[in-house]
Amino acid sequence: MNALQLNAEIHRSLGILSEDENMLRRAAKYLKRLANELTYDPTLMSKEEFFTRVEEAEREIAEGKGTRFTNKAEMNAWLNSL
């Protein structure tokens, strides 16, 4: 089936479900969940989350918990160990 045929099949099924409001709600909920799978990005964060993480990192550095490198090779070795 190509995309056009799939789209037609979905519309036919929705036409059948449209007679039952509860089934239509379930279908809408499921479709929303599927759409969120395509748009969800775990690396995205709100401004508040970002600035909270920055403040926490600054606090850790001030407490001496940061990692320091004296050259690029040290930094690359540390990154490769992750």
N, CA, C and O atoms as a Maestro MAE file, in Angstrom:
{
 s_m_m2io_version
 :::
 2.0.0
}

f_m_ct {
 s_m_title
 :::
 protein
 m_atom[328] {
  # First column is atom index #
  i_m_mmod_type
  r_m_x_coord
  r_m_y_coord
  r_m_z_coord
  i_m_residue_number
  s_m_chain_name
  s_m_pdb_residue_name
  s_m_pdb_atom_name
  i_m_atomic_number
  :::
  1 25 0.842 -1.194 0.000 1 A "MET " " N  " 7
  2 3 0.000 0.000 0.000 1 A "MET " " CA " 6
  3 2 0.874 1.240 0.000 1 A "MET " " C  " 6
  4 15 1.860 1.322 0.732 1 A "MET " " O  " 8
  5 25 0.508 2.189 -0.816 2 A "ASN " " N  " 7
  6 3 1.244 3.448 -0.801 2 A "ASN " " CA " 6
  7 2 0.556 4.430 0.160 2 A "ASN " " C  " 6
  8 15 -0.490 4.126 0.734 2 A "ASN " " O  " 8
  9 25 1.156 5.593 0.319 3 A "ALA " " N  " 7
  10 3 0.650 6.569 1.285 3 A "ALA " " CA " 6
  11 2 -0.785 7.005 0.956 3 A "ALA " " C  " 6
  12 15 -1.592 7.197 1.866 3 A "ALA " " O  " 8
  13 25 -1.099 7.160 -0.298 4 A "LEU " " N  " 7
  14 3 -2.443 7.585 -0.692 4 A "LEU " " CA " 6
  15 2 -3.477 6.514 -0.328 4 A "LEU " " C  " 6
  16 15 -4.564 6.830 0.155 4 A "LEU " " O  " 8
  17 25 -3.134 5.266 -0.561 5 A "GLN " " N  " 7
  18 3 -4.047 4.175 -0.226 5 A "GLN " " CA " 6
  19 2 -4.214 4.051 1.294 5 A "GLN " " C  " 6
  20 15 -5.319 3.823 1.787 5 A "GLN " " O  " 8
  21 25 -3.115 4.202 2.023 6 A "LEU " " N  " 7
  22 3 -3.199 4.157 3.486 6 A "LEU " " CA " 6
  23 2 -4.079 5.276 4.021 6 A "LEU " " C  " 6
  24 15 -4.888 5.067 4.924 6 A "LEU " " O  " 8
  25 25 -3.912 6.464 3.455 7 A "ASN " " N  " 7
  26 3 -4.716 7.612 3.871 7 A "ASN " " CA " 6
  27 2 -6.202 7.333 3.626 7 A "ASN " " C  " 6
  28 15 -7.039 7.628 4.478 7 A "ASN " " O  " 8
  29 25 -6.523 6.768 2.471 8 A "ALA " " N  " 7
  30 3 -7.918 6.437 2.154 8 A "ALA " " CA " 6
  31 2 -8.457 5.389 3.126 8 A "ALA " " C  " 6
  32 15 -9.603 5.482 3.568 8 A "ALA " " O  " 8
  33 25 -7.635 4.395 3.460 9 A "GLU " " N  " 7
  34 3 -8.039 3.345 4.398 9 A "GLU " " CA " 6
  35 2 -8.321 3.932 5.782 9 A "GLU " " C  " 6
  36 15 -9.300 3.564 6.431 9 A "GLU " " O  " 8
  37 25 -7.467 4.834 6.222 10 A "ILE " " N  " 7
  38 3 -7.674 5.481 7.530 10 A "ILE " " CA " 6
  39 2 -8.969 6.274 7.527 10 A "ILE " " C  " 6
  40 15 -9.724 6.222 8.497 10 A "ILE " " O  " 8
  41 25 -9.239 7.008 6.452 11 A "HIS " " N  " 7
  42 3 -10.476 7.795 6.369 11 A "HIS " " CA " 6
  43 2 -11.707 6.893 6.334 11 A "HIS " " C  " 6
  44 15 -12.730 7.216 6.937 11 A "HIS " " O  " 8
  45 25 -11.614 5.777 5.638 12 A "ARG " " N  " 7
  46 3 -12.745 4.826 5.625 12 A "ARG " " CA " 6
  47 2 -13.018 4.311 7.040 12 A "ARG " " C  " 6
  48 15 -14.164 4.255 7.486 12 A "ARG " " O  " 8
  49 25 -11.944 3.939 7.732 13 A "SER " " N  " 7
  50 3 -12.093 3.429 9.100 13 A "SER " " CA " 6
  51 2 -12.659 4.489 10.031 13 A "SER " " C  " 6
  52 15 -13.499 4.190 10.880 13 A "SER " " O  " 8
  53 25 -12.205 5.720 9.877 14 A "LEU " " N  " 7
  54 3 -12.729 6.801 10.716 14 A "LEU " " CA " 6
  55 2 -14.205 7.047 10.430 14 A "LEU " " C  " 6
  56 15 -14.971 7.385 11.332 14 A "LEU " " O  " 8
  57 25 -14.597 6.876 9.177 15 A "GLY " " N  " 7
  58 3 -16.012 7.019 8.821 15 A "GLY " " CA " 6
  59 2 -16.870 6.016 9.563 15 A "GLY " " C  " 6
  60 15 -17.965 6.338 10.025 15 A "GLY " " O  " 8
  61 25 -16.367 4.797 9.674 16 A "ILE " " N  " 7
  62 3 -17.097 3.753 10.401 16 A "ILE " " CA " 6
  63 2 -17.134 4.081 11.893 16 A "ILE " " C  " 6
  64 15 -18.170 3.940 12.543 16 A "ILE " " O  " 8
  65 25 -15.991 4.522 12.428 17 A "LEU " " N  " 7
  66 3 -15.910 4.851 13.857 17 A "LEU " " CA " 6
  67 2 -16.710 6.094 14.228 17 A "LEU " " C  " 6
  68 15 -17.090 6.261 15.386 17 A "LEU " " O  " 8
  69 25 -16.968 6.964 13.262 18 A "SER " " N  " 7
  70 3 -17.635 8.233 13.563 18 A "SER " " CA " 6
  71 2 -19.045 8.045 14.131 18 A "SER " " C  " 6
  72 15 -19.617 8.973 14.702 18 A "SER " " O  " 8
  73 25 -19.599 6.843 13.971 19 A "GLU " " N  " 7
  74 3 -20.925 6.582 14.515 19 A "GLU " " CA " 6
  75 2 -20.876 6.343 16.024 19 A "GLU " " C  " 6
  76 15 -21.910 6.401 16.689 19 A "GLU " " O  " 8
  77 25 -19.702 6.077 16.567 20 A "ASP " " N  " 7
  78 3 -19.550 5.803 17.999 20 A "ASP " " CA " 6
  79 2 -18.535 6.790 18.578 20 A "ASP " " C  " 6
  80 15 -17.336 6.697 18.313 20 A "ASP " " O  " 8
  81 25 -19.037 7.733 19.370 21 A "GLU " " N  " 7
  82 3 -18.179 8.805 19.901 21 A "GLU " " CA " 6
  83 2 -17.036 8.259 20.761 21 A "GLU " " C  " 6
  84 15 -15.918 8.770 20.693 21 A "GLU " " O  " 8
  85 25 -17.298 7.242 21.559 22 A "ASN " " N  " 7
  86 3 -16.251 6.671 22.410 22 A "ASN " " CA " 6
  87 2 -15.126 6.059 21.580 22 A "ASN " " C  " 6
  88 15 -13.948 6.235 21.887 22 A "ASN " " O  " 8
  89 25 -15.506 5.337 20.524 23 A "MET " " N  " 7
  90 3 -14.486 4.740 19.653 23 A "MET " " CA " 6
  91 2 -13.683 5.832 18.952 23 A "MET " " C  " 6
  92 15 -12.471 5.707 18.776 23 A "MET " " O  " 8
  93 25 -14.361 6.890 18.559 24 A "LEU " " N  " 7
  94 3 -13.681 8.001 17.892 24 A "LEU " " CA " 6
  95 2 -12.697 8.676 18.849 24 A "LEU " " C  " 6
  96 15 -11.605 9.066 18.436 24 A "LEU " " O  " 8
  97 25 -13.069 8.817 20.107 25 A "ARG " " N  " 7
  98 3 -12.163 9.382 21.115 25 A "ARG " " CA " 6
  99 2 -10.924 8.502 21.282 25 A "ARG " " C  " 6
  100 15 -9.802 9.001 21.356 25 A "ARG " " O  " 8
  101 25 -11.143 7.186 21.339 26 A "ARG " " N  " 7
  102 3 -10.013 6.260 21.474 26 A "ARG " " CA " 6
  103 2 -9.077 6.368 20.271 26 A "ARG " " C  " 6
  104 15 -7.855 6.367 20.419 26 A "ARG " " O  " 8
  105 25 -9.665 6.459 19.087 27 A "ALA " " N  " 7
  106 3 -8.857 6.572 17.871 27 A "ALA " " CA " 6
  107 2 -8.055 7.880 17.881 27 A "ALA " " C  " 6
  108 15 -6.878 7.895 17.521 27 A "ALA " " O  " 8
  109 25 -8.698 8.971 18.294 28 A "ALA " " N  " 7
  110 3 -8.017 10.265 18.349 28 A "ALA " " CA " 6
  111 2 -6.864 10.225 19.344 28 A "ALA " " C  " 6
  112 15 -5.787 10.756 19.075 28 A "ALA " " O  " 8
  113 25 -7.093 9.593 20.499 29 A "LYS " " N  " 7
  114 3 -6.059 9.479 21.525 29 A "LYS " " CA " 6
  115 2 -4.871 8.674 20.995 29 A "LYS " " C  " 6
  116 15 -3.716 9.045 21.207 29 A "LYS " " O  " 8
  117 25 -5.161 7.585 20.313 30 A "TYR " " N  " 7
  118 3 -4.111 6.737 19.768 30 A "TYR " " CA " 6
  119 2 -3.328 7.466 18.673 30 A "TYR " " C  " 6
  120 15 -2.098 7.410 18.644 30 A "TYR " " O  " 8
  121 25 -4.033 8.140 17.787 31 A "LEU " " N  " 7
  122 3 -3.362 8.884 16.710 31 A "LEU " " CA " 6
  123 2 -2.480 9.998 17.268 31 A "LEU " " C  " 6
  124 15 -1.401 10.267 16.739 31 A "LEU " " O  " 8
  125 25 -2.942 10.641 18.333 32 A "LYS " " N  " 7
  126 3 -2.147 11.679 18.983 32 A "LYS " " CA " 6
  127 2 -0.847 11.101 19.531 32 A "LYS " " C  " 6
  128 15 0.223 11.696 19.406 32 A "LYS " " O  " 8
  129 25 -0.970 9.922 20.142 33 A "ARG " " N  " 7
  130 3 0.211 9.240 20.690 33 A "ARG " " CA " 6
  131 2 1.200 8.898 19.573 33 A "ARG " " C  " 6
  132 15 2.406 9.085 19.733 33 A "ARG " " O  " 8
  133 25 0.698 8.404 18.460 34 A "LEU " " N  " 7
  134 3 1.566 8.088 17.325 34 A "LEU " " CA " 6
  135 2 2.264 9.339 16.800 34 A "LEU " " C  " 6
  136 15 3.459 9.311 16.506 34 A "LEU " " O  " 8
  137 25 1.521 10.428 16.683 35 A "ALA " " N  " 7
  138 3 2.103 11.671 16.184 35 A "ALA " " CA " 6
  139 2 3.184 12.179 17.128 35 A "ALA " " C  " 6
  140 15 4.203 12.701 16.676 35 A "ALA " " O  " 8
  141 25 2.974 12.033 18.435 36 A "ASN " " N  " 7
  142 3 3.975 12.472 19.410 36 A "ASN " " CA " 6
  143 2 5.267 11.680 19.291 36 A "ASN " " C  " 6
  144 15 6.342 12.215 19.562 36 A "ASN " " O  " 8
  145 25 5.186 10.418 18.891 37 A "GLU " " N  " 7
  146 3 6.396 9.621 18.706 37 A "GLU " " CA " 6
  147 2 7.298 10.223 17.640 37 A "GLU " " C  " 6
  148 15 8.523 10.132 17.729 37 A "GLU " " O  " 8
  149 25 6.694 10.835 16.642 38 A "LEU " " N  " 7
  150 3 7.480 11.448 15.572 38 A "LEU " " CA " 6
  151 2 8.080 12.778 15.989 38 A "LEU " " C  " 6
  152 15 9.139 13.165 15.495 38 A "LEU " " O  " 8
  153 25 7.414 13.478 16.894 39 A "THR " " N  " 7
  154 3 7.864 14.818 17.254 39 A "THR " " CA " 6
  155 2 8.613 14.868 18.570 39 A "THR " " C  " 6
  156 15 9.224 15.892 18.879 39 A "THR " " O  " 8
  157 25 8.591 13.791 19.366 40 A "TYR " " N  " 7
  158 3 9.243 13.804 20.672 40 A "TYR " " CA " 6
  159 2 10.755 13.782 20.510 40 A "TYR " " C  " 6
  160 15 11.292 12.937 19.793 40 A "TYR " " O  " 8
  161 25 11.433 14.691 21.162 41 A "ASP " " N  " 7
  162 3 12.898 14.757 21.133 41 A "ASP " " CA " 6
  163 2 13.382 14.848 22.578 41 A "ASP " " C  " 6
  164 15 13.226 15.888 23.218 41 A "ASP " " O  " 8
  165 25 13.968 13.767 23.095 42 A "PRO " " N  " 7
  166 3 14.382 13.768 24.504 42 A "PRO " " CA " 6
  167 2 15.490 14.762 24.819 42 A "PRO " " C  " 6
  168 15 15.752 15.045 25.988 42 A "PRO " " O  " 8
  169 25 16.149 15.300 23.782 43 A "THR " " N  " 7
  170 3 17.224 16.257 24.037 43 A "THR " " CA " 6
  171 2 16.705 17.673 24.222 43 A "THR " " C  " 6
  172 15 17.443 18.552 24.668 43 A "THR " " O  " 8
  173 25 15.431 17.903 23.880 44 A "LEU " " N  " 7
  174 3 14.866 19.237 24.051 44 A "LEU " " CA " 6
  175 2 14.517 19.469 25.513 44 A "LEU " " C  " 6
  176 15 14.088 18.551 26.213 44 A "LEU " " O  " 8
  177 25 14.706 20.713 25.972 45 A "MET " " N  " 7
  178 3 14.324 21.054 27.342 45 A "MET " " CA " 6
  179 2 13.825 22.493 27.368 45 A "MET " " C  " 6
  180 15 14.119 23.285 26.473 45 A "MET " " O  " 8
  181 25 13.079 22.807 28.394 46 A "SER " " N  " 7
  182 3 12.549 24.164 28.533 46 A "SER " " CA " 6
  183 2 13.684 25.108 28.948 46 A "SER " " C  " 6
  184 15 14.758 24.667 29.359 46 A "SER " " O  " 8
  185 25 13.427 26.393 28.835 47 A "LYS " " N  " 7
  186 3 14.421 27.386 29.257 47 A "LYS " " CA " 6
  187 2 14.757 27.202 30.735 47 A "LYS " " C  " 6
  188 15 15.917 27.288 31.138 47 A "LYS " " O  " 8
  189 25 13.720 26.947 31.536 48 A "GLU " " N  " 7
  190 3 13.917 26.772 32.972 48 A "GLU " " CA " 6
  191 2 14.835 25.583 33.259 48 A "GLU " " C  " 6
  192 15 15.746 25.672 34.081 48 A "GLU " " O  " 8
  193 25 14.579 24.465 32.564 49 A "GLU " " N  " 7
  194 3 15.422 23.282 32.758 49 A "GLU " " CA " 6
  195 2 16.868 23.568 32.341 49 A "GLU " " C  " 6
  196 15 17.813 23.179 33.028 49 A "GLU " " O  " 8
  197 25 17.022 24.247 31.217 50 A "PHE " " N  " 7
  198 3 18.362 24.570 30.726 50 A "PHE " " CA " 6
  199 2 19.125 25.412 31.741 50 A "PHE " " C  " 6
  200 15 20.251 25.076 32.109 50 A "PHE " " O  " 8
  201 25 18.513 26.509 32.195 51 A "PHE " " N  " 7
  202 3 19.208 27.398 33.117 51 A "PHE " " CA " 6
  203 2 19.436 26.752 34.489 51 A "PHE " " C  " 6
  204 15 20.414 27.068 35.166 51 A "PHE " " O  " 8
  205 25 18.547 25.861 34.894 52 A "THR " " N  " 7
  206 3 18.756 25.110 36.132 52 A "THR " " CA " 6
  207 2 19.992 24.232 35.998 52 A "THR " " C  " 6
  208 15 20.796 24.147 36.926 52 A "THR " " O  " 8
  209 25 20.148 23.578 34.850 53 A "ARG " " N  " 7
  210 3 21.321 22.731 34.630 53 A "ARG " " CA " 6
  211 2 22.600 23.559 34.572 53 A "ARG " " C  " 6
  212 15 23.637 23.134 35.082 53 A "ARG " " O  " 8
  213 25 22.533 24.740 33.952 54 A "VAL " " N  " 7
  214 3 23.705 25.618 33.892 54 A "VAL " " CA " 6
  215 2 24.102 26.059 35.303 54 A "VAL " " C  " 6
  216 15 25.279 26.026 35.661 54 A "VAL " " O  " 8
  217 25 23.115 26.471 36.097 55 A "GLU " " N  " 7
  218 3 23.397 26.900 37.474 55 A "GLU " " CA " 6
  219 2 23.980 25.764 38.301 55 A "GLU " " C  " 6
  220 15 24.887 25.983 39.104 55 A "GLU " " O  " 8
  221 25 23.468 24.559 38.112 56 A "GLU " " N  " 7
  222 3 23.985 23.406 38.835 56 A "GLU " " CA " 6
  223 2 25.440 23.121 38.438 56 A "GLU " " C  " 6
  224 15 26.271 22.810 39.291 56 A "GLU " " O  " 8
  225 25 25.735 23.228 37.155 57 A "ALA " " N  " 7
  226 3 27.105 23.007 36.681 57 A "ALA " " CA " 6
  227 2 28.042 24.076 37.233 57 A "ALA " " C  " 6
  228 15 29.166 23.772 37.633 57 A "ALA " " O  " 8
  229 25 27.585 25.328 37.257 58 A "GLU " " N  " 7
  230 3 28.414 26.406 37.815 58 A "GLU " " CA " 6
  231 2 28.688 26.171 39.299 58 A "GLU " " C  " 6
  232 15 29.791 26.422 39.784 58 A "GLU " " O  " 8
  233 25 27.676 25.688 40.009 59 A "ARG " " N  " 7
  234 3 27.826 25.389 41.436 59 A "ARG " " CA " 6
  235 2 28.848 24.262 41.640 59 A "ARG " " C  " 6
  236 15 29.691 24.339 42.534 59 A "ARG " " O  " 8
  237 25 28.769 23.228 40.815 60 A "GLU " " N  " 7
  238 3 29.708 22.114 40.911 60 A "GLU " " CA " 6
  239 2 31.138 22.569 40.617 60 A "GLU " " C  " 6
  240 15 32.079 22.136 41.282 60 A "GLU " " O  " 8
  241 25 31.297 23.434 39.630 61 A "ILE " " N  " 7
  242 3 32.636 23.947 39.297 61 A "ILE " " CA " 6
  243 2 33.180 24.758 40.465 61 A "ILE " " C  " 6
  244 15 34.354 24.640 40.818 61 A "ILE " " O  " 8
  245 25 32.323 25.585 41.067 62 A "ALA " " N  " 7
  246 3 32.753 26.396 42.211 62 A "ALA " " CA " 6
  247 2 33.168 25.511 43.389 62 A "ALA " " C  " 6
  248 15 34.036 25.892 44.174 62 A "ALA " " O  " 8
  249 25 32.553 24.332 43.515 63 A "GLU " " N  " 7
  250 3 32.887 23.390 44.588 63 A "GLU " " CA " 6
  251 2 34.086 22.511 44.224 63 A "GLU " " C  " 6
  252 15 34.491 21.653 45.009 63 A "GLU " " O  " 8
  253 25 34.647 22.726 43.045 64 A "GLY " " N  " 7
  254 3 35.806 21.951 42.619 64 A "GLY " " CA " 6
  255 2 35.480 20.588 42.051 64 A "GLY " " C  " 6
  256 15 36.359 19.732 41.949 64 A "GLY " " O  " 8
  257 25 34.231 20.374 41.681 65 A "LYS " " N  " 7
  258 3 33.813 19.073 41.158 65 A "LYS " " CA " 6
  259 2 33.939 18.978 39.637 65 A "LYS " " C  " 6
  260 15 33.612 17.945 39.053 65 A "LYS " " O  " 8
  261 25 34.399 20.018 39.010 66 A "GLY " " N  " 7
  262 3 34.511 20.018 37.553 66 A "GLY " " CA " 6
  263 2 35.681 19.174 37.078 66 A "GLY " " C  " 6
  264 15 36.554 18.813 37.866 66 A "GLY " " O  " 8
  265 25 35.699 18.864 35.806 67 A "THR " " N  " 7
  266 3 36.796 18.116 35.197 67 A "THR " " CA " 6
  267 2 37.624 19.089 34.378 67 A "THR " " C  " 6
  268 15 37.094 19.842 33.561 67 A "THR " " O  " 8
  269 25 38.932 19.066 34.604 68 A "ARG " " N  " 7
  270 3 39.824 19.976 33.871 68 A "ARG " " CA " 6
  271 2 40.764 19.173 32.990 68 A "ARG " " C  " 6
  272 15 41.141 18.045 33.308 68 A "ARG " " O  " 8
  273 25 41.126 19.781 31.886 69 A "PHE " " N  " 7
  274 3 42.058 19.163 30.947 69 A "PHE " " CA " 6
  275 2 43.182 20.147 30.670 69 A "PHE " " C  " 6
  276 15 42.959 21.353 30.569 69 A "PHE " " O  " 8
  277 25 44.386 19.619 30.551 70 A "THR " " N  " 7
  278 3 45.521 20.498 30.250 70 A "THR " " CA " 6
  279 2 45.820 20.533 28.768 70 A "THR " " C  " 6
  280 15 46.536 21.414 28.291 70 A "THR " " O  " 8
  281 25 45.267 19.561 28.029 71 A "ASN " " N  " 7
  282 3 45.467 19.578 26.578 71 A "ASN " " CA " 6
  283 2 44.335 18.828 25.884 71 A "ASN " " C  " 6
  284 15 43.499 18.192 26.526 71 A "ASN " " O  " 8
  285 25 44.332 18.919 24.570 72 A "LYS " " N  " 7
  286 3 43.259 18.325 23.778 72 A "LYS " " CA " 6
  287 2 43.258 16.802 23.873 72 A "LYS " " C  " 6
  288 15 42.191 16.187 23.879 72 A "LYS " " O  " 8
  289 25 44.430 16.187 23.947 73 A "ALA " " N  " 7
  290 3 44.509 14.726 24.024 73 A "ALA " " CA " 6
  291 2 43.830 14.211 25.294 73 A "ALA " " C  " 6
  292 15 43.135 13.196 25.249 73 A "ALA " " O  " 8
  293 25 44.019 14.886 26.413 74 A "GLU " " N  " 7
  294 3 43.360 14.497 27.673 74 A "GLU " " CA " 6
  295 2 41.845 14.579 27.531 74 A "GLU " " C  " 6
  296 15 41.110 13.681 27.942 74 A "GLU " " O  " 8
  297 25 41.407 15.674 26.940 75 A "MET " " N  " 7
  298 3 39.966 15.869 26.757 75 A "MET " " CA " 6
  299 2 39.399 14.776 25.860 75 A "MET " " C  " 6
  300 15 38.351 14.209 26.172 75 A "MET " " O  " 8
  301 25 40.067 14.471 24.758 76 A "ASN " " N  " 7
  302 3 39.586 13.437 23.845 76 A "ASN " " CA " 6
  303 2 39.587 12.066 24.521 76 A "ASN " " C  " 6
  304 15 38.666 11.276 24.311 76 A "ASN " " O  " 8
  305 25 40.585 11.781 25.310 77 A "ALA " " N  " 7
  306 3 40.639 10.505 26.035 77 A "ALA " " CA " 6
  307 2 39.463 10.396 26.998 77 A "ALA " " C  " 6
  308 15 38.840 9.339 27.108 77 A "ALA " " O  " 8
  309 25 39.158 11.494 27.698 78 A "TRP " " N  " 7
  310 3 38.021 11.492 28.610 78 A "TRP " " CA " 6
  311 2 36.706 11.302 27.856 78 A "TRP " " C  " 6
  312 15 35.855 10.514 28.270 78 A "TRP " " O  " 8
  313 25 36.545 12.024 26.754 79 A "LEU " " N  " 7
  314 3 35.315 11.893 25.962 79 A "LEU " " CA " 6
  315 2 35.160 10.478 25.415 79 A "LEU " " C  " 6
  316 15 34.055 9.934 25.414 79 A "LEU " " O  " 8
  317 25 36.237 9.886 24.958 80 A "ASN " " N  " 7
  318 3 36.179 8.524 24.417 80 A "ASN " " CA " 6
  319 2 35.851 7.498 25.499 80 A "ASN " " C  " 6
  320 15 35.339 6.421 25.195 80 A "ASN " " O  " 8
  321 25 36.142 7.823 26.754 81 A "SER " " N  " 7
  322 3 35.861 6.888 27.851 81 A "SER " " CA " 6
  323 2 34.382 6.875 28.239 81 A "SER " " C  " 6
  324 15 33.938 5.982 28.961 81 A "SER " " O  " 8
  325 25 33.634 7.843 27.773 82 A "LEU " " N  " 7
  326 3 32.206 7.913 28.131 82 A "LEU " " CA " 6
  327 2 31.388 6.856 27.406 82 A "LEU " " C  " 6
  328 15 30.174 6.778 27.595 82 A "LEU " " O  " 8
  :::
 }
 m_bond[327] {
  # First column is bond index #
  i_m_from
  i_m_to
  i_m_order
  :::
  1 1 2 1
  2 2 3 1
  3 3 4 2
  4 3 5 1
  5 5 6 1
  6 6 7 1
  7 7 8 2
  8 7 9 1
  9 9 10 1
  10 10 11 1
  11 11 12 2
  12 11 13 1
  13 13 14 1
  14 14 15 1
  15 15 16 2
  16 15 17 1
  17 17 18 1
  18 18 19 1
  19 19 20 2
  20 19 21 1
  21 21 22 1
  22 22 23 1
  23 23 24 2
  24 23 25 1
  25 25 26 1
  26 26 27 1
  27 27 28 2
  28 27 29 1
  29 29 30 1
  30 30 31 1
  31 31 32 2
  32 31 33 1
  33 33 34 1
  34 34 35 1
  35 35 36 2
  36 35 37 1
  37 37 38 1
  38 38 39 1
  39 39 40 2
  40 39 41 1
  41 41 42 1
  42 42 43 1
  43 43 44 2
  44 43 45 1
  45 45 46 1
  46 46 47 1
  47 47 48 2
  48 47 49 1
  49 49 50 1
  50 50 51 1
  51 51 52 2
  52 51 53 1
  53 53 54 1
  54 54 55 1
  55 55 56 2
  56 55 57 1
  57 57 58 1
  58 58 59 1
  59 59 60 2
  60 59 61 1
  61 61 62 1
  62 62 63 1
  63 63 64 2
  64 63 65 1
  65 65 66 1
  66 66 67 1
  67 67 68 2
  68 67 69 1
  69 69 70 1
  70 70 71 1
  71 71 72 2
  72 71 73 1
  73 73 74 1
  74 74 75 1
  75 75 76 2
  76 75 77 1
  77 77 78 1
  78 78 79 1
  79 79 80 2
  80 79 81 1
  81 81 82 1
  82 82 83 1
  83 83 84 2
  84 83 85 1
  85 85 86 1
  86 86 87 1
  87 87 88 2
  88 87 89 1
  89 89 90 1
  90 90 91 1
  91 91 92 2
  92 91 93 1
  93 93 94 1
  94 94 95 1
  95 95 96 2
  96 95 97 1
  97 97 98 1
  98 98 99 1
  99 99 100 2
  100 99 101 1
  101 101 102 1
  102 102 103 1
  103 103 104 2
  104 103 105 1
  105 105 106 1
  106 106 107 1
  107 107 108 2
  108 107 109 1
  109 109 110 1
  110 110 111 1
  111 111 112 2
  112 111 113 1
  113 113 114 1
  114 114 115 1
  115 115 116 2
  116 115 117 1
  117 117 118 1
  118 118 119 1
  119 119 120 2
  120 119 121 1
  121 121 122 1
  122 122 123 1
  123 123 124 2
  124 123 125 1
  125 125 126 1
  126 126 127 1
  127 127 128 2
  128 127 129 1
  129 129 130 1
  130 130 131 1
  131 131 132 2
  132 131 133 1
  133 133 134 1
  134 134 135 1
  135 135 136 2
  136 135 137 1
  137 137 138 1
  138 138 139 1
  139 139 140 2
  140 139 141 1
  141 141 142 1
  142 142 143 1
  143 143 144 2
  144 143 145 1
  145 145 146 1
  146 146 147 1
  147 147 148 2
  148 147 149 1
  149 149 150 1
  150 150 151 1
  151 151 152 2
  152 151 153 1
  153 153 154 1
  154 154 155 1
  155 155 156 2
  156 155 157 1
  157 157 158 1
  158 158 159 1
  159 159 160 2
  160 159 161 1
  161 161 162 1
  162 162 163 1
  163 163 164 2
  164 163 165 1
  165 165 166 1
  166 166 167 1
  167 167 168 2
  168 167 169 1
  169 169 170 1
  170 170 171 1
  171 171 172 2
  172 171 173 1
  173 173 174 1
  174 174 175 1
  175 175 176 2
  176 175 177 1
  177 177 178 1
  178 178 179 1
  179 179 180 2
  180 179 181 1
  181 181 182 1
  182 182 183 1
  183 183 184 2
  184 183 185 1
  185 185 186 1
  186 186 187 1
  187 187 188 2
  188 187 189 1
  189 189 190 1
  190 190 191 1
  191 191 192 2
  192 191 193 1
  193 193 194 1
  194 194 195 1
  195 195 196 2
  196 195 197 1
  197 197 198 1
  198 198 199 1
  199 199 200 2
  200 199 201 1
  201 201 202 1
  202 202 203 1
  203 203 204 2
  204 203 205 1
  205 205 206 1
  206 206 207 1
  207 207 208 2
  208 207 209 1
  209 209 210 1
  210 210 211 1
  211 211 212 2
  212 211 213 1
  213 213 214 1
  214 214 215 1
  215 215 216 2
  216 215 217 1
  217 217 218 1
  218 218 219 1
  219 219 220 2
  220 219 221 1
  221 221 222 1
  222 222 223 1
  223 223 224 2
  224 223 225 1
  225 225 226 1
  226 226 227 1
  227 227 228 2
  228 227 229 1
  229 229 230 1
  230 230 231 1
  231 231 232 2
  232 231 233 1
  233 233 234 1
  234 234 235 1
  235 235 236 2
  236 235 237 1
  237 237 238 1
  238 238 239 1
  239 239 240 2
  240 239 241 1
  241 241 242 1
  242 242 243 1
  243 243 244 2
  244 243 245 1
  245 245 246 1
  246 246 247 1
  247 247 248 2
  248 247 249 1
  249 249 250 1
  250 250 251 1
  251 251 252 2
  252 251 253 1
  253 253 254 1
  254 254 255 1
  255 255 256 2
  256 255 257 1
  257 257 258 1
  258 258 259 1
  259 259 260 2
  260 259 261 1
  261 261 262 1
  262 262 263 1
  263 263 264 2
  264 263 265 1
  265 265 266 1
  266 266 267 1
  267 267 268 2
  268 267 269 1
  269 269 270 1
  270 270 271 1
  271 271 272 2
  272 271 273 1
  273 273 274 1
  274 274 275 1
  275 275 276 2
  276 275 277 1
  277 277 278 1
  278 278 279 1
  279 279 280 2
  280 279 281 1
  281 281 282 1
  282 282 283 1
  283 283 284 2
  284 283 285 1
  285 285 286 1
  286 286 287 1
  287 287 288 2
  288 287 289 1
  289 289 290 1
  290 290 291 1
  291 291 292 2
  292 291 293 1
  293 293 294 1
  294 294 295 1
  295 295 296 2
  296 295 297 1
  297 297 298 1
  298 298 299 1
  299 299 300 2
  300 299 301 1
  301 301 302 1
  302 302 303 1
  303 303 304 2
  304 303 305 1
  305 305 306 1
  306 306 307 1
  307 307 308 2
  308 307 309 1
  309 309 310 1
  310 310 311 1
  311 311 312 2
  312 311 313 1
  313 313 314 1
  314 314 315 1
  315 315 316 2
  316 315 317 1
  317 317 318 1
  318 318 319 1
  319 319 320 2
  320 319 321 1
  321 321 322 1
  322 322 323 1
  323 323 324 2
  324 323 325 1
  325 325 326 1
  326 326 327 1
  327 327 328 2
  :::
 }
}
